[in-house]
Amino acid sequence: MTEQAKIARREYMKKWRERNAEKLSNYQKEWRKNNKDKVVGYQQKYWEKKSE
């Protein structure tokens, strides 16, 4: 991808996230609620890697 295309995509995604912030937030909350075991596993991996 050209540098100009990367900039355009970055701007588009920023605006998209702003427009869909509530939808994304709700999706993330639902996912975390439905996948508690994965969330715990991801958090453990994160902190183990961080402590190295």
C-alpha positions in Angstrom: 0.0 0.0 0.0 1.2 3.5 -0.8 1.8 5.9 2.0 -1.1 8.0 0.8 -3.4 5.0 0.8 -2.3 4.2 4.4 -3.1 7.7 5.5 -6.5 7.6 3.8 -7.3 4.2 5.4 -6.2 5.4 8.9 -8.4 8.5 8.6 -11.4 6.4 7.4 -11.0 3.9 10.2 -10.7 6.7 12.8 -14.0 8.2 11.6 -15.6 4.8 11.4 -14.6 4.0 15.0 -16.0 7.4 16.2 -19.3 6.7 14.5 -19.6 3.2 15.7 -18.1 3.6 19.2 -21.2 2.5 21.1 -21.8 -0.5 18.8 -18.2 -1.6 19.3 -18.4 -1.1 23.1 -21.5 -3.2 23.3 -20.0 -5.9 21.1 -16.9 -6.1 23.3 -18.9 -6.2 26.5 -21.1 -9.0 25.1 -18.1 -10.9 23.9 -16.3 -10.6 27.3 -19.5 -11.8 29.1 -19.8 -14.8 26.8 -16.1 -15.7 26.8 -15.0 -15.3 30.4 -12.6 -18.2 30.2 -10.8 -16.7 27.2 -10.6 -13.3 28.9 -9.0 -14.8 31.9 -6.6 -16.7 29.7 -5.6 -13.6 27.7 -5.1 -11.6 30.8 -2.9 -14.2 32.3 -0.8 -14.5 29.1 -0.5 -10.7 29.0 0.8 -10.3 32.5 3.1 -13.3 32.3 4.7 -11.9 29.2 4.8 -8.4 30.7 6.7 -9.7 33.8 9.5 -11.3 31.7 
